[in-house]
């Protein structure tokens, strides 16, 4: 297994993002109904960079908030009662 410097990994991520942007532009020029996979490449590169920086990608923050709520003892009680008695809706 090889190890890479952070600068090298950031350079790779920037190349991936640049390719993603090119794919989006090319898809737009051809009148495509999709972005040619460019959006996914960009999102993956952003998530990778966030991991390098030891932070969550912005798109993941709602899941982090959900995880915090799930750790709450009152939430556990709520879920237990909801399972026992059903939803109030």
C-alpha positions, 0 to 999 in steps of 0.5 A, a space after each residue: 500500500 502506498 502513502 501519499 502526501 496531502 498535497 498530492 491527494 489534493 492535486 488528484 482531487 482538483 483534477 477529478 473536480 476539473 474533469 467533472 466540470 468538463 463533463 458537465 460543460 460537454 453534456 450541456 453543449 450536446 444538449 444532454 439530459 444529464 451531466 455526464 457523471 460530472 456532478 457525481 465526480 465533483 461530489 465525490 471529490 468534495 467528500 474526499 477533500 472534506 475527509 482530508 480536512 477531518 470535516 463532514 461535507 455540507 451535504 452530510 450535515 443533516 445526517 450528522 444532526 440526525 445522528 446527534 438526535 438519535 443519541 438523545 435519551 429522550 429520542 430513544 424514549 420517543 421511538 420506543 413509545 412510537 413503536 409501542 403505540 404507533 405514529 400520532 399522524 
